[in-house]
């Protein structure tokens, strides 16, 4: 999985729901800095974190994992 592609998908889904990085971070009990790193492709969320993100963003986890 390409970290940059994953990050773009997370950001797109987050913006579609009109959530800020801070909003998403609070809901999944993470730091805003972590969300920023995921979205910029600097780091990859753990599978557990990705599942939480997917639930909040109302997308199947597979949506983020597909190339």
N, CA, C and O atoms as CSV, one atom per row, in Angstrom:
chain,resi,resn,atom,element,x,y,z
A,1,UNK,N,N,0.854,-1.199,0.000
A,1,UNK,CA,C,0.000,0.000,0.000
A,1,UNK,C,C,0.881,1.238,0.000
A,1,UNK,O,O,1.810,1.350,0.800
A,2,UNK,N,N,0.594,2.133,-0.872
A,2,UNK,CA,C,1.317,3.389,-1.002
A,2,UNK,C,C,0.790,4.390,0.037
A,2,UNK,O,O,-0.397,4.715,0.048
A,3,UNK,N,N,1.676,4.868,0.899
A,3,UNK,CA,C,1.286,5.779,1.978
A,3,UNK,C,C,0.659,7.068,1.441
A,3,UNK,O,O,-0.281,7.596,2.035
A,4,UNK,N,N,1.177,7.573,0.317
A,4,UNK,CA,C,0.642,8.819,-0.263
A,4,UNK,C,C,-0.788,8.613,-0.763
A,4,UNK,O,O,-1.650,9.464,-0.542
A,5,UNK,N,N,-1.044,7.488,-1.438
A,5,UNK,CA,C,-2.391,7.205,-1.943
A,5,UNK,C,C,-3.368,7.037,-0.784
A,5,UNK,O,O,-4.487,7.549,-0.821
A,6,UNK,N,N,-2.936,6.317,0.238
A,6,UNK,CA,C,-3.772,6.122,1.422
A,6,UNK,C,C,-4.101,7.472,2.054
A,6,UNK,O,O,-5.250,7.742,2.404
A,7,UNK,N,N,-3.088,8.310,2.195
A,7,UNK,CA,C,-3.283,9.637,2.790
A,7,UNK,C,C,-4.279,10.481,2.025
A,7,UNK,O,O,-5.115,11.159,2.621
A,8,UNK,N,N,-4.191,10.440,0.691
A,8,UNK,CA,C,-5.127,11.208,-0.132
A,8,UNK,C,C,-6.557,10.725,0.070
A,8,UNK,O,O,-7.488,11.528,0.128
A,9,UNK,N,N,-6.728,9.404,0.177
A,9,UNK,CA,C,-8.070,8.848,0.377
A,9,UNK,C,C,-8.635,9.249,1.739
A,9,UNK,O,O,-9.813,9.583,1.857
A,10,UNK,N,N,-7.781,9.213,2.764
A,10,UNK,CA,C,-8.229,9.613,4.107
A,10,UNK,C,C,-8.664,11.084,4.078
A,10,UNK,O,O,-9.731,11.437,4.580
A,11,UNK,N,N,-7.826,11.925,3.487
A,11,UNK,CA,C,-8.143,13.363,3.449
A,11,UNK,C,C,-9.433,13.617,2.676
A,11,UNK,O,O,-10.291,14.375,3.129
A,12,UNK,N,N,-9.569,12.988,1.515
A,12,UNK,CA,C,-10.766,13.183,0.688
A,12,UNK,C,C,-12.027,12.781,1.456
A,12,UNK,O,O,-13.015,13.516,1.465
A,13,UNK,N,N,-11.988,11.620,2.094
A,13,UNK,CA,C,-13.153,11.136,2.849
A,13,UNK,C,C,-13.448,12.057,4.038
A,13,UNK,O,O,-14.611,12.300,4.360
A,14,UNK,N,N,-12.407,12.563,4.684
A,14,UNK,CA,C,-12.584,13.461,5.834
A,14,UNK,C,C,-13.227,14.774,5.392
A,14,UNK,O,O,-14.151,15.267,6.040
A,15,UNK,N,N,-12.736,15.337,4.292
A,15,UNK,CA,C,-13.259,16.607,3.789
A,15,UNK,C,C,-14.703,16.447,3.317
A,15,UNK,O,O,-15.516,17.355,3.491
A,16,UNK,N,N,-15.027,15.299,2.721
A,16,UNK,CA,C,-16.405,15.028,2.286
A,16,UNK,C,C,-17.391,15.137,3.448
A,16,UNK,O,O,-18.532,15.565,3.270
A,17,UNK,N,N,-16.941,14.746,4.634
A,17,UNK,CA,C,-17.804,14.797,5.820
A,17,UNK,C,C,-17.658,16.110,6.590
A,17,UNK,O,O,-18.226,16.276,7.669
A,18,UNK,N,N,-16.893,17.035,6.020
A,18,UNK,CA,C,-16.690,18.348,6.635
A,18,UNK,C,C,-16.080,18.237,8.031
A,18,UNK,O,O,-16.477,18.953,8.951
A,19,UNK,N,N,-15.118,17.339,8.178
A,19,UNK,CA,C,-14.402,17.180,9.452
A,19,UNK,C,C,-13.008,17.781,9.318
A,19,UNK,O,O,-12.396,17.710,8.252
A,20,UNK,N,N,-12.514,18.367,10.391
A,20,UNK,CA,C,-11.128,18.825,10.405
A,20,UNK,C,C,-10.252,17.677,10.892
A,20,UNK,O,O,-10.749,16.669,11.395
A,21,UNK,N,N,-8.952,17.843,10.735
A,21,UNK,CA,C,-8.027,16.841,11.274
A,21,UNK,C,C,-8.203,16.730,12.789
A,21,UNK,O,O,-8.121,15.637,13.350
A,22,UNK,N,N,-8.438,17.839,13.431
A,22,UNK,CA,C,-8.625,17.843,14.889
A,22,UNK,C,C,-9.882,17.062,15.263
A,22,UNK,O,O,-9.873,16.289,16.221
A,23,UNK,N,N,-10.974,17.265,14.502
A,23,UNK,CA,C,-12.218,16.530,14.762
A,23,UNK,C,C,-11.970,15.023,14.672
A,23,UNK,O,O,-12.334,14.267,15.573
A,24,UNK,N,N,-11.348,14.603,13.578
A,24,UNK,CA,C,-11.092,13.178,13.369
A,24,UNK,C,C,-10.198,12.622,14.470
A,24,UNK,O,O,-10.452,11.539,14.996
A,25,UNK,N,N,-9.164,13.358,14.811
A,25,UNK,CA,C,-8.243,12.919,15.858
A,25,UNK,C,C,-8.962,12.710,17.189
A,25,UNK,O,O,-8.739,11.708,17.869
A,26,UNK,N,N,-9.827,13.662,17.559
A,26,UNK,CA,C,-10.563,13.548,18.819
A,26,UNK,C,C,-11.467,12.318,18.825
A,26,UNK,O,O,-11.535,11.592,19.817
A,27,UNK,N,N,-12.163,12.091,17.704
A,27,UNK,CA,C,-13.106,10.975,17.640
A,27,UNK,C,C,-12.399,9.631,17.778
A,27,UNK,O,O,-12.907,8.726,18.441
A,28,UNK,N,N,-11.226,9.496,17.152
A,28,UNK,CA,C,-10.524,8.199,17.220
A,28,UNK,C,C,-9.475,8.165,18.335
A,28,UNK,O,O,-8.709,7.208,18.449
A,29,UNK,N,N,-9.451,9.217,19.153
A,29,UNK,CA,C,-8.528,9.285,20.281
A,29,UNK,C,C,-7.066,9.240,19.826
A,29,UNK,O,O,-6.266,8.436,20.306
A,30,UNK,N,N,-6.750,10.130,18.883
A,30,UNK,CA,C,-5.387,10.234,18.367
A,30,UNK,C,C,-4.974,11.700,18.397
A,30,UNK,O,O,-5.752,12.560,18.808
A,31,UNK,N,N,-3.763,11.978,17.965
A,31,UNK,CA,C,-3.284,13.354,17.898
A,31,UNK,C,C,-3.500,13.907,16.487
A,31,UNK,O,O,-3.439,13.165,15.506
A,32,UNK,N,N,-3.751,15.201,16.394
A,32,UNK,CA,C,-3.929,15.847,15.087
A,32,UNK,C,C,-2.680,15.645,14.239
A,32,UNK,O,O,-2.767,15.464,13.024
A,33,UNK,N,N,-1.536,15.676,14.879
A,33,UNK,CA,C,-0.266,15.500,14.168
A,33,UNK,C,C,-0.216,14.134,13.470
A,33,UNK,O,O,0.318,14.014,12.367
A,34,UNK,N,N,-0.768,13.123,14.113
A,34,UNK,CA,C,-0.804,11.786,13.517
A,34,UNK,C,C,-1.673,11.786,12.261
A,34,UNK,O,O,-1.293,11.212,11.240
A,35,UNK,N,N,-2.837,12.429,12.337
A,35,UNK,CA,C,-3.736,12.497,11.184
A,35,UNK,C,C,-3.028,13.213,10.039
A,35,UNK,O,O,-3.112,12.783,8.889
A,36,UNK,N,N,-2.337,14.294,10.347
A,36,UNK,CA,C,-1.593,15.044,9.338
A,36,UNK,C,C,-0.538,14.154,8.678
A,36,UNK,O,O,-0.375,14.180,7.458
A,37,UNK,N,N,0.170,13.375,9.482
A,37,UNK,CA,C,1.211,12.482,8.933
A,37,UNK,C,C,0.609,11.415,8.034
A,37,UNK,O,O,1.183,11.080,6.998
A,38,UNK,N,N,-0.538,10.882,8.422
A,38,UNK,CA,C,-1.205,9.887,7.571
A,38,UNK,C,C,-1.599,10.521,6.245
A,38,UNK,O,O,-1.347,9.958,5.179
A,39,UNK,N,N,-2.221,11.696,6.316
A,39,UNK,CA,C,-2.726,12.349,5.110
A,39,UNK,C,C,-1.606,12.790,4.170
A,39,UNK,O,O,-1.795,12.840,2.954
A,40,UNK,N,N,-0.457,13.105,4.727
A,40,UNK,CA,C,0.672,13.543,3.900
A,40,UNK,C,C,1.564,12.391,3.458
A,40,UNK,O,O,2.570,12.601,2.781
A,41,UNK,N,N,1.190,11.172,3.843
A,41,UNK,CA,C,1.963,10.008,3.427
A,41,UNK,C,C,3.286,9.851,4.142
A,41,UNK,O,O,4.160,9.114,3.684
A,42,UNK,N,N,3.444,10.546,5.276
A,42,UNK,CA,C,4.682,10.470,6.044
A,42,UNK,C,C,4.723,9.177,6.855
A,42,UNK,O,O,5.780,8.566,7.011
A,43,UNK,N,N,3.567,8.769,7.370
A,43,UNK,CA,C,3.483,7.516,8.120
A,43,UNK,C,C,2.170,6.816,7.804
A,43,UNK,O,O,1.241,7.407,7.254
A,44,UNK,N,N,2.121,5.548,8.163
A,44,UNK,CA,C,0.929,4.736,7.899
A,44,UNK,C,C,0.240,4.431,9.230
A,44,UNK,O,O,0.906,4.117,10.216
A,45,UNK,N,N,-1.091,4.522,9.260
A,45,UNK,CA,C,-1.791,4.141,10.486
A,45,UNK,C,C,-1.730,2.624,10.667
A,45,UNK,O,O,-1.612,1.877,9.696
A,46,UNK,N,N,-1.811,2.185,11.914
A,46,UNK,CA,C,-1.903,0.749,12.162
A,46,UNK,C,C,-3.241,0.274,11.602
A,46,UNK,O,O,-4.132,1.085,11.348
A,47,UNK,N,N,-3.382,-1.015,11.413
A,47,UNK,CA,C,-4.639,-1.551,10.890
A,47,UNK,C,C,-5.788,-1.203,11.839
A,47,UNK,O,O,-6.884,-0.860,11.397
A,48,UNK,N,N,-5.531,-1.294,13.130
A,48,UNK,CA,C,-6.547,-0.966,14.142
A,48,UNK,C,C,-6.990,0.500,14.004
A,48,UNK,O,O,-8.182,0.803,14.067
A,49,UNK,N,N,-6.038,1.385,13.820
A,49,UNK,CA,C,-6.352,2.807,13.657
A,49,UNK,C,C,-7.087,3.048,12.351
A,49,UNK,O,O,-8.019,3.849,12.297
A,50,UNK,N,N,-6.668,2.353,11.292
A,50,UNK,CA,C,-7.325,2.513,10.000
A,50,UNK,C,C,-8.791,2.075,10.062
A,50,UNK,O,O,-9.656,2.687,9.434
A,51,UNK,N,N,-9.060,1.023,10.816
A,51,UNK,CA,C,-10.438,0.560,10.987
A,51,UNK,C,C,-11.262,1.645,11.687
A,51,UNK,O,O,-12.403,1.898,11.302
A,52,UNK,N,N,-10.697,2.280,12.703
A,52,UNK,CA,C,-11.391,3.372,13.402
A,52,UNK,C,C,-11.661,4.538,12.457
A,52,UNK,O,O,-12.759,5.093,12.434
A,53,UNK,N,N,-10.643,4.900,11.677
A,53,UNK,CA,C,-10.787,6.005,10.721
A,53,UNK,C,C,-11.890,5.676,9.719
A,53,UNK,O,O,-12.737,6.518,9.422
A,54,UNK,N,N,-11.877,4.459,9.205
A,54,UNK,CA,C,-12.876,4.036,8.212
A,54,UNK,C,C,-14.295,4.144,8.775
A,54,UNK,O,O,-15.205,4.608,8.087
A,55,UNK,N,N,-14.482,3.717,10.021
A,55,UNK,CA,C,-15.810,3.789,10.642
A,55,UNK,C,C,-16.279,5.231,10.759
A,55,UNK,O,O,-17.420,5.548,10.423
A,56,UNK,N,N,-15.405,6.095,11.231
A,56,UNK,CA,C,-15.759,7.504,11.407
A,56,UNK,C,C,-16.061,8.157,10.053
A,56,UNK,O,O,-16.976,8.974,9.943
A,57,UNK,N,N,-15.293,7.795,9.035
A,57,UNK,CA,C,-15.456,8.410,7.722
A,57,UNK,C,C,-16.495,7.694,6.860
A,57,UNK,O,O,-16.692,8.030,5.692
A,58,UNK,N,N,-17.151,6.707,7.456
A,58,UNK,CA,C,-18.262,5.986,6.805
A,58,UNK,C,C,-17.861,5.342,5.488
A,58,UNK,O,O,-18.583,5.417,4.494
A,59,UNK,N,N,-16.692,4.707,5.502
A,59,UNK,CA,C,-16.194,3.983,4.334
A,59,UNK,C,C,-15.781,2.586,4.794
A,59,UNK,O,O,-15.370,2.404,5.940
A,60,UNK,N,N,-15.890,1.593,3.896
A,60,UNK,CA,C,-15.377,0.268,4.266
A,60,UNK,C,C,-13.841,0.346,4.353
A,60,UNK,O,O,-13.215,1.099,3.608
A,61,UNK,N,N,-13.257,-0.410,5.238
A,61,UNK,CA,C,-11.800,-0.394,5.397
A,61,UNK,C,C,-11.117,-0.695,4.063
A,61,UNK,O,O,-10.068,-0.126,3.761
A,62,UNK,N,N,-11.700,-1.577,3.275
A,62,UNK,CA,C,-11.129,-1.953,1.976
A,62,UNK,C,C,-10.986,-0.751,1.037
A,62,UNK,O,O,-10.104,-0.737,0.179
A,63,UNK,N,N,-11.844,0.251,1.197
A,63,UNK,CA,C,-11.763,1.458,0.361
A,63,UNK,C,C,-10.373,2.092,0.483
A,63,UNK,O,O,-9.815,2.575,-0.502
A,64,UNK,N,N,-9.825,2.085,1.694
A,64,UNK,CA,C,-8.524,2.712,1.928
A,64,UNK,C,C,-7.373,1.801,1.500
A,64,UNK,O,O,-6.283,2.283,1.191
A,65,UNK,N,N,-7.608,0.496,1.481
A,65,UNK,CA,C,-6.557,-0.451,1.168
A,65,UNK,C,C,-6.429,-0.734,-0.326
A,65,UNK,O,O,-5.373,-1.166,-0.789
A,66,UNK,N,N,-7.506,-0.490,-1.086
A,66,UNK,CA,C,-7.459,-0.723,-2.532
A,66,UNK,C,C,-6.507,0.261,-3.191
A,66,UNK,O,O,-6.430,1.432,-2.817
A,67,UNK,N,N,-5.792,-0.240,-4.171
A,67,UNK,CA,C,-4.849,0.610,-4.922
A,67,UNK,C,C,-5.578,1.579,-5.788
A,67,UNK,O,O,-4.952,2.372,-6.491
